[in-house]
């Protein structure tokens, strides 16, 4: 497959469209709902064992936010395009995206 191929022409495998891209959508949704995730985490830490009863409102708000983003076709398309870009870059260089990111030495 050529690196200059159009993103629309690229055939994605079942695992890519059903698992890998939705995983990217979930990660981005968590970033977009960071405020609600933080509120729910804070409530759970403060409530301890009774979090099931005390954090219903925060849990409902978090679920609503995440579900909205999970079902957003624009976000899915953005993640799909990002995945295709990473895939083409890997095919071009042979270096995975994790390895391409610059790592800082531990002893700075």
Residue pairs with C-beta under 8 A, 6 or more apart in sequence:
1 10
1 88
1 91
3 88
3 89
3 91
3 92
5 88
7 81
7 84
7 85
10 84
10 87
10 88
12 21
12 80
12 83
12 84
16 83
16 87
17 80
20 83
21 76
21 79
21 80
21 83
22 70
22 76
24 79
24 82
24 83
25 69
25 70
25 75
25 76
25 79
26 66
26 70
28 69
28 75
28 78
28 79
29 65
29 66
29 69
29 70
29 75
30 37
30 66
32 65
32 69
33 62
33 65
33 66
33 69
36 58
36 61
36 62
36 65
37 62
39 58
39 61
39 62
40 55
40 58
40 59
40 61
40 62
43 51
43 54
43 55
43 58
44 51
44 55
47 53
47 54
47 55
69 75
86 97
89 97
89 100
90 96
90 97
93 100
